[in-house]
Amino acid sequence: MREVKLEYCLPVDKSHIPVLAEVLELYYSFDELMEMASIFDVNFPEEAIWRSGRFNWLAAARQLVERIDHGNHYKMLESLLSALEQRNKTAIARTDWERRDAHQCATPKIEQLAAALGEPGIAREIVVAEEKPFTAKAEVREFLERAETPILVVDPYVGVGTLDCLRTMKFPIRLLTGSHGNSVEAGFEAALKAFQAEGFQIEVRQHGKLHDRHLAFNERCWLVGSSLKDAGKKAFHTTEIVDAKVEVLAALEAKWNSASAYPPLPALAAAPAAKP
C-alpha cells in the first residue's frame, strides 16, 4: 500500500469574520440562514446570536469560523460561500448600474473568503502504509491534537501503544475496549496507571460486543481500520463517517453507557457466616 500523508490546513483566519458577516447580511435573510443551519444540523445558540432584539450577523459568522472543525460547520460554510458567489453574480447582472456598486464591492470579498476556506483543518482520511509505526503514530497524534472537545476512542484491542497515540491529548479521553481474554495486552494496566499519574484524564471501560474501531470528537466521527496499538505495524487508515454519523455516535454512546469499568473493581469478600 502506498503511504499518503495528508496536509492539514489552518482554519479560516479570524480576520475574515467581519467580512463574512457583511456578505451574509447582504445576501441572506435570517430565515434563510436558519433554514440552512437546519439542513446541516448546525445549532446557533439563541443567546449568542440575538442582541437587543436584533439578529447578530457577526456572532453567527464568528461561530461558523471558530467552530469550522466541529460537526457540519465546514460543510455549511462551504455551501454558503458557493451560494454567495452565485447570488453576487445574479445581483450584478440584474441590478441597474446606479445600485450595482455594493454588489461589485462584495465580489472580491466573497472570492477572498472562498480562497481562505481551503480544506477542513482536520483530515477526512488518513492512510499510512504498513511497517511505518513511527510515521503512523505521529500522524495519529497530529490528528488527535486538533480535538477541541473530549474524545471517545473505541478499539476492541488495546495496549501500551494505544496510550502512546494519546499522549498529546489535552482533553479528557474515554477509551472503550473489548472484554475478551486478548482484548487488553499485558502491561496495559500498569501503563494506564502511570499515564493517569502524569495528569492525563482517561477513563477505560470494557464491552463484550465490539467489532469496529472509531474515533469521535468535535461532533465528528471516524472509522479506523486497525487498532491504535498496531498503527504502522499494519496498514493504518481512518475514514470520516458523514451520512450515518448520528446513528453511529448514538450506538457508541449506548455501548459506553452499558460497559463495565476497567480495571474491574475488586469483588467484595463474602460476609462470614453467623455462628449458631
Phi and psi restraints in degrees (value plus and minus 20) as a CYANA .aco file:
   2 ARG   PHI     -99.4   -59.4
   2 ARG   PSI     116.1   156.1
   3 GLU   PHI     -95.6   -55.6
   3 GLU   PSI     115.5   155.5
   4 VAL   PHI    -143.0  -103.0
   4 VAL   PSI      97.1   137.1
   5 LYS   PHI    -125.6   -85.6
   5 LYS   PSI      95.7   135.7
   6 LEU   PHI    -104.3   -64.3
   6 LEU   PSI     127.8   167.8
   7 GLU   PHI    -105.1   -65.1
   7 GLU   PSI     116.9   156.9
   8 TYR   PHI    -121.7   -81.7
   8 TYR   PSI      95.1   135.1
   9 CYS   PHI    -107.5   -67.5
   9 CYS   PSI     128.5   168.5
  10 LEU   PHI     -90.6   -50.6
  10 LEU   PSI     128.3   168.3
  11 PRO   PHI     -81.1   -41.1
  11 PRO   PSI     144.1   184.1
  12 VAL   PHI     -78.5   -38.5
  12 VAL   PSI     113.3   153.3
  13 ASP   PHI     -83.3   -43.3
  13 ASP   PSI     121.4   161.4
  14 LYS   PHI     -85.0   -45.0
  14 LYS   PSI     -38.5     1.5
  15 SER   PHI     -85.1   -45.1
  15 SER   PSI     -36.4     3.6
  16 HIS   PHI    -103.6   -63.6
  16 HIS   PSI     -29.3    10.7
  17 ILE   PHI     -78.9   -38.9
  17 ILE   PSI     -69.8   -29.8
  18 PRO   PHI     -81.8   -41.8
  18 PRO   PSI     -55.6   -15.6
  19 VAL   PHI     -85.4   -45.4
  19 VAL   PSI     -64.2   -24.2
  20 LEU   PHI     -82.1   -42.1
  20 LEU   PSI     -62.8   -22.8
  21 ALA   PHI     -79.9   -39.9
  21 ALA   PSI     -61.0   -21.0
  22 GLU   PHI     -83.1   -43.1
  22 GLU   PSI     -67.2   -27.2
  23 VAL   PHI     -96.2   -56.2
  23 VAL   PSI     -49.9    -9.9
  24 LEU   PHI     -83.7   -43.7
  24 LEU   PSI     -64.3   -24.3
  25 GLU   PHI     -86.1   -46.1
  25 GLU   PSI     -51.0   -11.0
  26 LEU   PHI     -91.0   -51.0
  26 LEU   PSI     -56.2   -16.2
  27 TYR   PHI    -135.7   -95.7
  27 TYR   PSI     -25.2    14.8
  28 TYR   PHI    -146.3  -106.3
  28 TYR   PSI     129.2   169.2
  29 SER   PHI    -115.3   -75.3
  29 SER   PSI     145.2   185.2
  30 PHE   PHI     -78.2   -38.2
  30 PHE   PSI     -65.7   -25.7
  31 ASP   PHI     -81.5   -41.5
  31 ASP   PSI     -60.0   -20.0
  32 GLU   PHI     -84.7   -44.7
  32 GLU   PSI     -62.6   -22.6
  33 LEU   PHI     -85.0   -45.0
  33 LEU   PSI     -61.6   -21.6
  34 MET   PHI     -86.5   -46.5
  34 MET   PSI     -53.5   -13.5
  35 GLU   PHI     -86.3   -46.3
  35 GLU   PSI     -60.8   -20.8
  36 MET   PHI     -82.9   -42.9
  36 MET   PSI     -62.6   -22.6
  37 ALA   PHI     -81.1   -41.1
  37 ALA   PSI     -58.4   -18.4
  38 SER   PHI     -86.1   -46.1
  38 SER   PSI     -59.8   -19.8
  39 ILE   PHI     -81.3   -41.3
  39 ILE   PSI     -60.8   -20.8
  40 PHE   PHI    -115.8   -75.8
  40 PHE   PSI     -12.4    27.6
  41 ASP   PHI      36.3    76.3
  41 ASP   PSI      24.0    64.0
  42 VAL   PHI    -127.5   -87.5
  42 VAL   PSI     110.5   150.5
  43 ASN   PHI    -126.5   -86.5
  43 ASN   PSI     106.6   146.6
  44 PHE   PHI    -123.2   -83.2
  44 PHE   PSI      90.5   130.5
  45 PRO   PHI     -77.8   -37.8
  45 PRO   PSI     108.7   148.7
  46 GLU   PHI     -77.9   -37.9
  46 GLU   PSI     -58.5   -18.5
  47 GLU   PHI     -88.1   -48.1
  47 GLU   PSI     -39.4     0.6
  48 ALA   PHI    -110.1   -70.1
  48 ALA   PSI     -51.5   -11.5
  49 ILE   PHI    -123.0   -83.0
  49 ILE   PSI     -22.8    17.2
  50 TRP   PHI    -134.6   -94.6
  50 TRP   PSI     103.1   143.1
  51 ARG   PHI    -148.3  -108.3
  51 ARG   PSI     100.9   140.9
  52 SER   PHI      33.1    73.1
  52 SER   PSI      20.9    60.9
  53 GLY   PHI      57.9    97.9
  53 GLY   PSI     -13.6    26.4
  54 ARG   PHI    -140.7  -100.7
  54 ARG   PSI     126.8   166.8
  55 PHE   PHI     -90.8   -50.8
  55 PHE   PSI     110.8   150.8
  56 ASN   PHI    -116.1   -76.1
  56 ASN   PSI      76.5   116.5
  57 TRP   PHI     -84.2   -44.2
  57 TRP   PSI     -52.6   -12.6
  58 LEU   PHI     -84.9   -44.9
  58 LEU   PSI     -61.5   -21.5
  59 ALA   PHI     -85.3   -45.3
  59 ALA   PSI     -59.2   -19.2
  60 ALA   PHI     -85.1   -45.1
  60 ALA   PSI     -63.9   -23.9
  61 ALA   PHI     -83.9   -43.9
  61 ALA   PSI     -59.0   -19.0
  62 ARG   PHI     -81.9   -41.9
  62 ARG   PSI     -62.9   -22.9
  63 GLN   PHI     -83.5   -43.5
  63 GLN   PSI     -63.5   -23.5
  64 LEU   PHI     -80.2   -40.2
  64 LEU   PSI     -57.3   -17.3
  65 VAL   PHI    -100.5   -60.5
  65 VAL   PSI     -67.6   -27.6
  66 GLU   PHI     -92.1   -52.1
  66 GLU   PSI     -45.0    -5.0
  67 ARG   PHI    -130.6   -90.6
  67 ARG   PSI      10.5    50.5
  68 ILE   PHI     -82.0   -42.0
  68 ILE   PSI     -47.1    -7.1
  69 ASP   PHI    -115.8   -75.8
  69 ASP   PSI      -7.8    32.2
  70 HIS   PHI    -126.2   -86.2
  70 HIS   PSI     111.2   151.2
  71 GLY   PHI      30.3    70.3
  71 GLY   PSI    -149.3  -109.3
  72 ASN   PHI    -124.7   -84.7
  72 ASN   PSI       0.7    40.7
  73 HIS   PHI     -79.7   -39.7
  73 HIS   PSI     -61.6   -21.6
  74 TYR   PHI     -81.5   -41.5
  74 TYR   PSI     -66.7   -26.7
  75 LYS   PHI     -85.0   -45.0
  75 LYS   PSI     -57.7   -17.7
  76 MET   PHI     -85.9   -45.9
  76 MET   PSI     -65.0   -25.0
  77 LEU   PHI     -84.5   -44.5
  77 LEU   PSI     -59.4   -19.4
  78 GLU   PHI     -80.2   -40.2
  78 GLU   PSI     -64.2   -24.2
  79 SER   PHI     -87.8   -47.8
  79 SER   PSI     -59.9   -19.9
  80 LEU   PHI     -82.1   -42.1
  80 LEU   PSI     -63.8   -23.8
  81 LEU   PHI     -86.3   -46.3
  81 LEU   PSI     -57.7   -17.7
  82 SER   PHI     -82.7   -42.7
  82 SER   PSI     -63.6   -23.6
  83 ALA   PHI     -89.0   -49.0
  83 ALA   PSI     -55.2   -15.2
  84 LEU   PHI     -81.8   -41.8
  84 LEU   PSI     -60.7   -20.7
  85 GLU   PHI     -80.7   -40.7
  85 GLU   PSI     -62.9   -22.9
  86 GLN   PHI     -90.7   -50.7
  86 GLN   PSI     -61.7   -21.7
  87 ARG   PHI     -85.5   -45.5
  87 ARG   PSI     -55.6   -15.6
  88 ASN   PHI     -85.3   -45.3
  88 ASN   PSI     -65.4   -25.4
  89 LYS   PHI     -82.7   -42.7
  89 LYS   PSI     -61.9   -21.9
  90 THR   PHI     -84.8   -44.8
  90 THR   PSI     -61.6   -21.6
  91 ALA   PHI     -84.2   -44.2
  91 ALA   PSI     -59.9   -19.9
  92 ILE   PHI     -84.9   -44.9
  92 ILE   PSI     -61.5   -21.5
  93 ALA   PHI     -89.9   -49.9
  93 ALA   PSI     -50.7   -10.7
  94 ARG   PHI    -124.0   -84.0
  94 ARG   PSI     -22.3    17.7
  95 THR   PHI    -122.2   -82.2
  95 THR   PSI     117.6   157.6
  96 ASP   PHI     -86.9   -46.9
  96 ASP   PSI     138.5   178.5
  97 TRP   PHI     -80.7   -40.7
  97 TRP   PSI     -47.1    -7.1
  98 GLU   PHI     -88.8   -48.8
  98 GLU   PSI     -47.7    -7.7
  99 ARG   PHI    -132.3   -92.3
  99 ARG   PSI      -6.3    33.7
 100 ARG   PHI    -105.6   -65.6
 100 ARG   PSI     -35.3     4.7
 101 ASP   PHI     -77.3   -37.3
 101 ASP   PSI     -65.2   -25.2
 102 ALA   PHI     -80.1   -40.1
 102 ALA   PSI     -59.4   -19.4
 103 HIS   PHI     -94.0   -54.0
 103 HIS   PSI     -57.5   -17.5
 104 GLN   PHI     -87.3   -47.3
 104 GLN   PSI     -55.8   -15.8
 105 CYS   PHI     -89.0   -49.0
 105 CYS   PSI     -47.4    -7.4
 106 ALA   PHI     -96.7   -56.7
 106 ALA   PSI     -44.2    -4.2
 107 THR   PHI     -75.5   -35.5
 107 THR   PSI     -73.9   -33.9
 108 PRO   PHI     -85.5   -45.5
 108 PRO   PSI     -47.2    -7.2
 109 LYS   PHI     -87.9   -47.9
 109 LYS   PSI     -63.1   -23.1
 110 ILE   PHI     -86.8   -46.8
 110 ILE   PSI     -60.6   -20.6
 111 GLU   PHI     -82.1   -42.1
 111 GLU   PSI     -59.9   -19.9
 112 GLN   PHI     -83.3   -43.3
 112 GLN   PSI     -62.5   -22.5
 113 LEU   PHI     -85.4   -45.4
 113 LEU   PSI     -62.8   -22.8
 114 ALA   PHI     -82.8   -42.8
 114 ALA   PSI     -59.7   -19.7
 115 ALA   PHI     -87.9   -47.9
 115 ALA   PSI     -54.9   -14.9
 116 ALA   PHI     -94.3   -54.3
 116 ALA   PSI     -43.3    -3.3
 117 LEU   PHI     -84.0   -44.0
 117 LEU   PSI     -66.5   -26.5
 118 GLY   PHI      35.7    75.7
 118 GLY   PSI    -165.0  -125.0
 119 GLU   PHI    -117.9   -77.9
 119 GLU   PSI     139.5   179.5
 120 PRO   PHI     -80.2   -40.2
 120 PRO   PSI     125.5   165.5
 121 GLY   PHI     -82.4   -42.4
 121 GLY   PSI     -54.9   -14.9
 122 ILE   PHI    -118.0   -78.0
 122 ILE   PSI     105.9   145.9
 123 ALA   PHI     -81.8   -41.8
 123 ALA   PSI     123.8   163.8
 124 ARG   PHI     -98.3   -58.3
 124 ARG   PSI     -43.0    -3.0
 125 GLU   PHI    -169.8  -129.8
 125 GLU   PSI     122.6   162.6
 126 ILE   PHI    -148.9  -108.9
 126 ILE   PSI     115.3   155.3
 127 VAL   PHI    -154.3  -114.3
 127 VAL   PSI     105.1   145.1
 128 VAL   PHI    -151.6  -111.6
 128 VAL   PSI     114.2   154.2
 129 ALA   PHI     -87.9   -47.9
 129 ALA   PSI     139.9   179.9
 130 GLU   PHI     -88.0   -48.0
 130 GLU   PSI     144.0   184.0
 131 GLU   PHI      43.2    83.2
 131 GLU   PSI      10.6    50.6
 132 LYS   PHI    -153.6  -113.6
 132 LYS   PSI      41.3    81.3
 133 PRO   PHI     -83.8   -43.8
 133 PRO   PSI     -56.8   -16.8
 134 PHE   PHI     -89.8   -49.8
 134 PHE   PSI     -62.1   -22.1
 135 THR   PHI     -83.2   -43.2
 135 THR   PSI     -65.2   -25.2
 136 ALA   PHI     -83.1   -43.1
 136 ALA   PSI     -66.5   -26.5
 137 LYS   PHI     -87.3   -47.3
 137 LYS   PSI     -54.7   -14.7
 138 ALA   PHI     -84.8   -44.8
 138 ALA   PSI     -60.5   -20.5
 139 GLU   PHI     -82.9   -42.9
 139 GLU   PSI     -63.6   -23.6
 140 VAL   PHI     -84.5   -44.5
 140 VAL   PSI     -64.5   -24.5
 141 ARG   PHI     -83.4   -43.4
 141 ARG   PSI     -62.6   -22.6
 142 GLU   PHI     -83.0   -43.0
 142 GLU   PSI     -59.0   -19.0
 143 PHE   PHI     -83.2   -43.2
 143 PHE   PSI     -68.3   -28.3
 144 LEU   PHI     -93.6   -53.6
 144 LEU   PSI     -45.0    -5.0
 145 GLU   PHI     -82.2   -42.2
 145 GLU   PSI     -38.2     1.8
 146 ARG   PHI    -105.5   -65.5
 146 ARG   PSI     -18.6    21.4
 147 ALA   PHI     -87.0   -47.0
 147 ALA   PSI     116.0   156.0
 148 GLU   PHI    -140.8  -100.8
 148 GLU   PSI      -5.0    35.0
 149 THR   PHI    -161.7  -121.7
 149 THR   PSI     148.2   188.2
 150 PRO   PHI     -75.4   -35.4
 150 PRO   PSI     135.2   175.2
 151 ILE   PHI    -139.9   -99.9
 151 ILE   PSI     122.5   162.5
 152 LEU   PHI    -131.5   -91.5
 152 LEU   PSI     104.3   144.3
 153 VAL   PHI    -133.8   -93.8
 153 VAL   PSI     103.2   143.2
 154 VAL   PHI    -135.9   -95.9
 154 VAL   PSI      96.2   136.2
 155 ASP   PHI    -170.4  -130.4
 155 ASP   PSI      96.2   136.2
 156 PRO   PHI     -82.3   -42.3
 156 PRO   PSI     -39.1     0.9
 157 TYR   PHI    -152.8  -112.8
 157 TYR   PSI     105.3   145.3
 158 VAL   PHI    -148.0  -108.0
 158 VAL   PSI     138.8   178.8
 159 GLY   PHI    -180.2  -140.2
 159 GLY   PSI    -191.5  -151.5
 160 VAL   PHI     -79.5   -39.5
 160 VAL   PSI     -54.3   -14.3
 161 GLY   PHI     -81.5   -41.5
 161 GLY   PSI     -48.0    -8.0
 162 THR   PHI     -83.3   -43.3
 162 THR   PSI     -66.7   -26.7
 163 LEU   PHI     -86.4   -46.4
 163 LEU   PSI     -52.3   -12.3
 164 ASP   PHI     -81.7   -41.7
 164 ASP   PSI     -55.8   -15.8
 165 CYS   PHI     -91.1   -51.1
 165 CYS   PSI     -41.2    -1.2
 166 LEU   PHI    -123.0   -83.0
 166 LEU   PSI     -15.9    24.1
 167 ARG   PHI     -95.5   -55.5
 167 ARG   PSI     -25.0    15.0
 168 THR   PHI    -126.1   -86.1
 168 THR   PSI     -13.2    26.8
 169 MET   PHI     -89.3   -49.3
 169 MET   PSI     119.0   159.0
 170 LYS   PHI    -128.4   -88.4
 170 LYS   PSI     -23.9    16.1
 171 PHE   PHI    -139.3   -99.3
 171 PHE   PSI     140.1   180.1
 172 PRO   PHI     -77.0   -37.0
 172 PRO   PSI     126.7   166.7
 173 ILE   PHI    -139.5   -99.5
 173 ILE   PSI     113.8   153.8
 174 ARG   PHI    -131.4   -91.4
 174 ARG   PSI     104.7   144.7
 175 LEU   PHI    -138.1   -98.1
 175 LEU   PSI      95.3   135.3
 176 LEU   PHI    -128.0   -88.0
 176 LEU   PSI     101.0   141.0
 177 THR   PHI    -149.3  -109.3
 177 THR   PSI     158.7   198.7
 178 GLY   PHI     -97.6   -57.6
 178 GLY   PSI     150.7   190.7
 179 SER   PHI    -139.2   -99.2
 179 SER   PSI      -3.7    36.3
 180 HIS   PHI    -104.8   -64.8
 180 HIS   PSI     150.0   190.0
 181 GLY   PHI     -79.7   -39.7
 181 GLY   PSI     -51.6   -11.6
 182 ASN   PHI    -123.2   -83.2
 182 ASN   PSI      -6.8    33.2
 183 SER   PHI     -91.5   -51.5
 183 SER   PSI     -52.9   -12.9
 184 VAL   PHI    -138.8   -98.8
 184 VAL   PSI     101.3   141.3
 185 GLU   PHI     -88.6   -48.6
 185 GLU   PSI     133.1   173.1
 186 ALA   PHI     -79.0   -39.0
 186 ALA   PSI     117.7   157.7
 187 GLY   PHI      72.2   112.2
 187 GLY   PSI     -28.9    11.1
 188 PHE   PHI     -88.0   -48.0
 188 PHE   PSI     -61.1   -21.1
 189 GLU   PHI     -81.3   -41.3
 189 GLU   PSI     -64.1   -24.1
 190 ALA   PHI     -84.9   -44.9
 190 ALA   PSI     -61.0   -21.0
 191 ALA   PHI     -85.0   -45.0
 191 ALA   PSI     -57.2   -17.2
 192 LEU   PHI     -82.8   -42.8
 192 LEU   PSI     -63.5   -23.5
 193 LYS   PHI     -83.2   -43.2
 193 LYS   PSI     -60.0   -20.0
 194 ALA   PHI     -86.5   -46.5
 194 ALA   PSI     -58.8   -18.8
 195 PHE   PHI     -81.1   -41.1
 195 PHE   PSI     -65.6   -25.6
 196 GLN   PHI     -88.2   -48.2
 196 GLN   PSI     -55.6   -15.6
 197 ALA   PHI     -85.0   -45.0
 197 ALA   PSI     -45.3    -5.3
 198 GLU   PHI    -101.9   -61.9
 198 GLU   PSI     -18.9    21.1
 199 GLY   PHI      83.4   123.4
 199 GLY   PSI     -19.6    20.4
 200 PHE   PHI     -94.3   -54.3
 200 PHE   PSI     113.5   153.5
 201 GLN   PHI    -111.0   -71.0
 201 GLN   PSI      84.0   124.0
 202 ILE   PHI    -161.1  -121.1
 202 ILE   PSI     115.1   155.1
 203 GLU   PHI    -141.7  -101.7
 203 GLU   PSI     112.8   152.8
 204 VAL   PHI    -136.7   -96.7
 204 VAL   PSI     115.3   155.3
 205 ARG   PHI    -152.6  -112.6
 205 ARG   PSI     141.6   181.6
 206 GLN   PHI    -143.6  -103.6
 206 GLN   PSI     122.8   162.8
 207 HIS   PHI    -157.1  -117.1
 207 HIS   PSI     121.0   161.0
 208 GLY   PHI    -100.4   -60.4
 208 GLY   PSI     -31.0     9.0
 209 LYS   PHI    -146.4  -106.4
 209 LYS   PSI      48.4    88.4
 210 LEU   PHI    -133.7   -93.7
 210 LEU   PSI     115.8   155.8
 211 HIS   PHI    -144.9  -104.9
 211 HIS   PSI     -74.1   -34.1
 212 ASP   PHI    -111.1   -71.1
 212 ASP   PSI     146.9   186.9
 213 ARG   PHI    -134.0   -94.0
 213 ARG   PSI     119.2   159.2
 214 HIS   PHI    -160.6  -120.6
 214 HIS   PSI     134.4   174.4
 215 LEU   PHI    -146.5  -106.5
 215 LEU   PSI     115.1   155.1
 216 ALA   PHI    -159.6  -119.6
 216 ALA   PSI     106.0   146.0
 217 PHE   PHI    -186.4  -146.4
 217 PHE   PSI     145.6   185.6
 218 ASN   PHI      34.2    74.2
 218 ASN   PSI      13.2    53.2
 219 GLU   PHI      41.6    81.6
 219 GLU   PSI       6.0    46.0
 220 ARG   PHI    -150.4  -110.4
 220 ARG   PSI     145.8   185.8
 221 CYS   PHI    -165.7  -125.7
 221 CYS   PSI     119.7   159.7
 222 TRP   PHI    -146.0  -106.0
 222 TRP   PSI     124.0   164.0
 223 LEU   PHI    -111.6   -71.6
 223 LEU   PSI     112.5   152.5
 224 VAL   PHI    -133.3   -93.3
 224 VAL   PSI     113.9   153.9
 225 GLY   PHI     -98.3   -58.3
 225 GLY   PSI     -49.0    -9.0
 226 SER   PHI    -163.2  -123.2
 226 SER   PSI     144.9   184.9
 227 SER   PHI     -83.9   -43.9
 227 SER   PSI     125.1   165.1
 228 LEU   PHI     -79.6   -39.6
 228 LEU   PSI     -55.8   -15.8
 229 LYS   PHI     -82.7   -42.7
 229 LYS   PSI     -44.6    -4.6
 230 ASP   PHI    -124.4   -84.4
 230 ASP   PSI      -9.1    30.9
 231 ALA   PHI     -74.3   -34.3
 231 ALA   PSI     101.2   141.2
 232 GLY   PHI      73.3   113.3
 232 GLY   PSI     -50.8   -10.8
 233 LYS   PHI     -87.8   -47.8
 233 LYS   PSI     -63.7   -23.7
 234 LYS   PHI    -127.8   -87.8
 234 LYS   PSI     142.7   182.7
 235 ALA   PHI     -78.9   -38.9
 235 ALA   PSI     115.6   155.6
 236 PHE   PHI    -142.5  -102.5
 236 PHE   PSI     113.1   153.1
 237 HIS   PHI    -171.9  -131.9
 237 HIS   PSI     132.6   172.6
 238 THR   PHI    -148.7  -108.7
 238 THR   PSI     127.4   167.4
 239 THR   PHI    -157.1  -117.1
 239 THR   PSI     110.2   150.2
 240 GLU   PHI     -92.0   -52.0
 240 GLU   PSI     117.3   157.3
 241 ILE   PHI    -112.0   -72.0
 241 ILE   PSI     103.5   143.5
 242 VAL   PHI    -133.9   -93.9
 242 VAL   PSI     -85.3   -45.3
 243 ASP   PHI     -83.5   -43.5
 243 ASP   PSI     -58.0   -18.0
 244 ALA   PHI    -121.3   -81.3
 244 ALA   PSI      -2.4    37.6
 245 LYS   PHI     -76.6   -36.6
 245 LYS   PSI     -68.1   -28.1
 246 VAL   PHI     -80.6   -40.6
 246 VAL   PSI     -66.1   -26.1
 247 GLU   PHI     -85.6   -45.6
 247 GLU   PSI     -62.1   -22.1
 248 VAL   PHI     -84.7   -44.7
 248 VAL   PSI     -65.5   -25.5
 249 LEU   PHI     -82.9   -42.9
 249 LEU   PSI     -59.0   -19.0
 250 ALA   PHI     -83.5   -43.5
 250 ALA   PSI     -61.3   -21.3
 251 ALA   PHI     -86.2   -46.2
 251 ALA   PSI     -59.9   -19.9
 252 LEU   PHI     -85.8   -45.8
 252 LEU   PSI     -61.4   -21.4
 253 GLU   PHI     -84.0   -44.0
 253 GLU   PSI     -58.7   -18.7
 254 ALA   PHI     -83.4   -43.4
 254 ALA   PSI     -60.3   -20.3
 255 LYS   PHI     -88.6   -48.6
 255 LYS   PSI     -58.8   -18.8
 256 TRP   PHI     -81.3   -41.3
 256 TRP   PSI     -64.6   -24.6
 257 ASN   PHI     -86.9   -46.9
 257 ASN   PSI     -46.1    -6.1
 258 SER   PHI    -119.4   -79.4
 258 SER   PSI     -17.3    22.7
 259 ALA   PHI    -101.9   -61.9
 259 ALA   PSI     144.0   184.0
 260 SER   PHI    -122.6   -82.6
 260 SER   PSI     134.2   174.2
 261 ALA   PHI     -88.4   -48.4
 261 ALA   PSI     129.0   169.0
 262 TYR   PHI    -150.8  -110.8
 262 TYR   PSI     114.2   154.2
 263 PRO   PHI     -85.9   -45.9
 263 PRO   PSI     133.3   173.3
 264 PRO   PHI     -79.0   -39.0
 264 PRO   PSI     122.5   162.5
 265 LEU   PHI     -87.8   -47.8
 265 LEU   PSI     119.7   159.7
 266 PRO   PHI     -83.0   -43.0
 266 PRO   PSI     120.7   160.7
 267 ALA   PHI     -89.1   -49.1
 267 ALA   PSI     120.9   160.9
 268 LEU   PHI     -92.4   -52.4
 268 LEU   PSI     116.2   156.2
 269 ALA   PHI     -87.2   -47.2
 269 ALA   PSI     122.4   162.4
 270 ALA   PHI     -86.6   -46.6
 270 ALA   PSI     123.0   163.0
 271 ALA   PHI     -88.9   -48.9
 271 ALA   PSI     122.5   162.5
 272 PRO   PHI     -83.8   -43.8
 272 PRO   PSI     125.2   165.2
 273 ALA   PHI     -84.9   -44.9
 273 ALA   PSI     122.5   162.5
 274 ALA   PHI     -88.8   -48.8
 274 ALA   PSI     119.4   159.4
 275 LYS   PHI     -92.2   -52.2
 275 LYS   PSI     121.0   161.0
